[in-house]
Amino acid sequence: MKRKMINMKLFLSTGLLSACLMSGAWAADVAKLVEDCANCHGKDGASLDKDVPIIGGNSVTYLTDTFNNYKNKDRPCPEVKYLEGPHKGDPMDMCKVVKDLSDADVKLIAEYFAAKPFVRAKQTADPALAKKGETVHETNCKKCHADGGSLASDDSGILAGQWMPVLTQQFKEFSAGERKMVKKMKVKYEKLQPGDLEALTHYYGSFK
């Protein structure tokens, strides 16, 4: 009986030690993976640059899909420059970033940023355009982007509080056919006018 208790204690202590070691390895892996992301997207994905998307707080599904879209070249990969870190000023693009990432890497990165808060951009939107944008949103967008596009659980990307220049760039990519749309979005999107897109940008940018 005593031997069984000793063996059980040994098993439990070994299991706890293994769990701790795995947890430490997991943390080290994540830290290494997200370090490069933070050099452009900011700490915890809370971008302070108006041309770089805020990614913290988005869902695992959305972030994973985004990585896969870049891998499959379903989204354009414009060249940018590192904003911070050892490669500051060097050119880079998202296609190069995701090229050598495994599915496991993508999962770790997505889970890390999904667990962070979405920090809304500090920017100024035009009230009149934002009001018009709200109407456009309610008519065309709310089915997939509920609560003004503020819910991560939609798996459609958080729009409310995103940088307006980022939104403008994404609209340009959709309009030019450079970025794929799901069928239900395409039907709605093709009915919008350029003025509607500008209004939507100010509406989403008005969230504080």
C-alpha positions as CSV (number, residue, x, y, z in Angstrom):
1,M,0.0,0.0,0.0
2,K,2.8,2.4,1.0
3,R,4.7,1.5,-2.3
4,K,1.5,2.3,-4.3
5,M,1.2,5.7,-2.5
6,I,4.8,6.5,-3.2
7,N,4.4,5.5,-6.9
8,M,1.3,7.7,-7.1
9,K,3.1,10.7,-5.6
10,L,6.0,10.1,-8.0
11,F,3.6,9.9,-11.0
12,L,1.8,13.1,-9.9
13,S,5.0,15.1,-9.3
14,T,6.5,13.9,-12.6
15,G,3.2,14.8,-14.4
16,L,3.2,18.3,-12.8
17,L,6.9,18.8,-13.7
18,S,6.2,17.7,-17.3
19,A,3.2,20.1,-17.5
20,C,5.4,23.0,-16.2
21,L,8.1,22.2,-18.7
22,M,5.6,22.0,-21.5
23,S,4.1,25.2,-20.4
24,G,7.5,26.9,-20.3
25,A,8.3,25.6,-23.7
26,W,5.0,26.8,-25.1
27,A,5.5,30.2,-23.6
28,A,9.0,30.4,-25.1
29,D,7.8,29.3,-28.5
30,V,5.0,31.9,-28.5
31,A,7.2,34.7,-27.4
32,K,9.6,33.9,-30.2
33,L,6.9,33.8,-32.8
34,V,5.0,36.9,-31.8
35,E,8.1,39.0,-31.3
36,D,8.4,39.6,-35.1
37,C,4.6,40.5,-35.3
38,A,5.0,43.1,-32.5
39,N,7.7,44.9,-34.5
40,C,5.0,46.0,-36.9
41,H,1.7,45.5,-35.1
42,G,2.7,46.8,-31.8
43,K,2.7,45.1,-28.3
44,D,-0.1,42.5,-28.1
45,G,-1.2,43.5,-31.6
46,A,-2.4,47.0,-30.5
47,S,-0.9,48.9,-33.4
48,L,0.0,52.6,-32.9
49,D,0.7,53.1,-36.6
50,K,-2.3,54.3,-38.7
51,D,-1.2,52.1,-41.7
52,V,-0.8,48.9,-39.7
53,P,-3.9,46.8,-38.6
54,I,-4.8,46.3,-35.0
55,I,-4.9,42.5,-34.6
56,G,-5.1,41.8,-30.9
57,G,-8.5,40.7,-29.8
58,N,-9.7,39.2,-33.1
59,S,-10.9,35.6,-33.1
60,V,-8.6,32.6,-33.6
61,T,-10.7,31.7,-36.6
62,Y,-10.3,35.1,-38.2
63,L,-6.6,35.3,-37.5
64,T,-6.0,31.8,-38.8
65,D,-8.0,32.5,-42.0
66,T,-6.0,35.7,-42.5
67,F,-2.7,33.8,-42.4
68,N,-4.0,31.2,-44.8
69,N,-5.3,33.9,-47.2
70,Y,-1.8,35.3,-47.3
71,K,-0.3,31.8,-47.8
72,N,-2.6,31.1,-50.6
73,K,-2.1,34.6,-52.1
74,D,-5.8,35.3,-51.7
75,R,-4.8,38.7,-50.3
76,P,-2.2,41.1,-51.7
77,C,1.0,41.5,-49.8
78,P,2.2,45.1,-50.2
79,E,5.7,45.8,-49.1
80,V,6.1,47.6,-45.8
81,K,9.0,48.4,-43.5
82,Y,9.7,47.1,-40.0
83,L,8.7,49.8,-37.5
84,E,10.7,48.5,-34.6
85,G,13.2,45.8,-33.6
86,P,16.5,44.6,-35.0
87,H,15.2,44.9,-38.6
88,K,13.8,48.3,-38.2
89,G,13.5,50.0,-41.6
90,D,14.0,46.8,-43.6
91,P,11.4,45.8,-46.2
92,M,9.0,43.0,-45.5
93,D,5.6,41.8,-46.5
94,M,3.0,39.4,-45.1
95,C,3.6,36.7,-47.8
96,K,7.2,36.4,-46.6
97,V,6.2,36.4,-43.0
98,V,3.8,33.5,-43.3
99,K,5.8,31.5,-45.9
100,D,7.7,29.3,-43.4
101,L,5.1,29.2,-40.6
102,S,3.7,25.8,-39.9
103,D,0.0,25.2,-39.1
104,A,1.1,24.8,-35.4
105,D,2.9,28.1,-35.5
106,V,-0.1,29.8,-36.9
107,K,-2.3,28.3,-34.2
108,L,0.0,29.5,-31.5
109,I,0.1,33.0,-32.9
110,A,-3.6,33.2,-33.4
111,E,-4.4,32.0,-29.9
112,Y,-1.9,34.5,-28.4
113,F,-3.4,37.5,-30.1
114,A,-7.0,36.4,-29.7
115,A,-6.4,36.4,-26.0
116,K,-5.4,40.1,-26.0
117,P,-7.8,43.0,-25.9
118,F,-8.7,44.9,-29.1
119,V,-7.4,48.4,-28.4
120,R,-9.3,50.9,-30.5
121,A,-7.3,53.5,-32.5
122,K,-7.2,57.0,-31.3
123,Q,-8.4,58.9,-34.3
124,T,-10.9,61.5,-35.4
125,A,-13.8,60.7,-37.7
126,D,-16.2,63.0,-39.5
127,P,-19.5,62.9,-37.5
128,A,-21.7,63.5,-40.6
129,L,-20.0,60.7,-42.6
130,A,-20.1,58.4,-39.5
131,K,-23.8,58.9,-39.3
132,K,-24.2,58.0,-43.0
133,G,-21.9,55.1,-42.5
134,E,-24.1,53.7,-39.7
135,T,-27.1,53.6,-42.0
136,V,-25.0,51.9,-44.7
137,H,-23.8,49.4,-42.1
138,E,-27.2,48.6,-40.8
139,T,-28.5,48.1,-44.3
140,N,-25.7,46.0,-45.7
141,C,-23.2,44.8,-43.2
142,K,-24.7,44.1,-39.8
143,K,-25.6,40.5,-40.6
144,C,-21.9,39.4,-40.6
145,H,-20.5,42.4,-38.6
146,A,-22.9,42.7,-35.6
147,D,-22.8,45.6,-33.1
148,G,-21.1,47.9,-35.5
149,G,-18.5,45.4,-36.4
150,S,-17.3,45.2,-32.8
151,L,-17.6,41.5,-32.1
152,A,-14.7,39.1,-32.4
153,S,-17.2,36.2,-32.3
154,D,-18.4,37.0,-35.8
155,D,-15.1,35.7,-37.1
156,S,-15.2,38.5,-39.6
157,G,-12.6,40.7,-38.1
158,I,-13.2,43.6,-35.7
159,L,-14.0,46.8,-37.7
160,A,-15.1,49.1,-34.9
161,G,-12.1,51.1,-33.8
162,Q,-9.8,49.9,-36.6
163,W,-7.4,52.4,-38.1
164,M,-9.3,54.3,-40.9
165,P,-6.3,54.2,-43.4
166,V,-6.3,50.4,-42.9
167,L,-10.0,50.2,-43.7
168,T,-9.6,52.4,-46.7
169,Q,-6.8,50.2,-48.0
170,Q,-8.8,47.0,-47.5
171,F,-11.8,48.5,-49.3
172,K,-9.5,49.4,-52.2
173,E,-8.3,45.8,-52.4
174,F,-11.8,44.5,-52.4
175,S,-12.9,47.0,-55.1
176,A,-9.9,46.1,-57.3
177,G,-10.6,42.4,-57.0
178,E,-7.3,41.9,-55.4
179,R,-8.9,40.3,-52.3
180,K,-11.4,37.6,-52.4
181,M,-14.9,38.0,-50.9
182,V,-17.3,35.4,-49.8
183,K,-20.4,35.3,-52.0
184,K,-22.8,36.9,-49.5
185,M,-20.4,39.8,-49.0
186,K,-19.8,40.2,-52.7
187,V,-23.5,40.6,-53.4
188,K,-23.8,43.4,-50.8
189,Y,-20.5,45.0,-51.6
190,E,-21.1,45.5,-55.3
191,K,-24.1,47.6,-54.6
192,L,-22.1,50.1,-52.6
193,Q,-20.9,53.4,-54.0
194,P,-17.5,55.0,-53.3
195,G,-19.2,57.5,-51.0
196,D,-20.7,54.6,-49.0
197,L,-17.3,53.1,-48.5
198,E,-15.9,56.4,-47.2
199,A,-18.9,56.7,-44.9
200,L,-18.3,53.2,-43.5
201,T,-14.7,54.0,-42.9
202,H,-15.7,57.0,-40.7
203,Y,-18.4,55.0,-39.0
204,Y,-16.0,52.3,-37.9
205,G,-13.3,54.8,-37.1
206,S,-15.7,56.7,-34.8
207,F,-15.7,54.0,-32.2
208,K,-13.6,55.0,-29.2
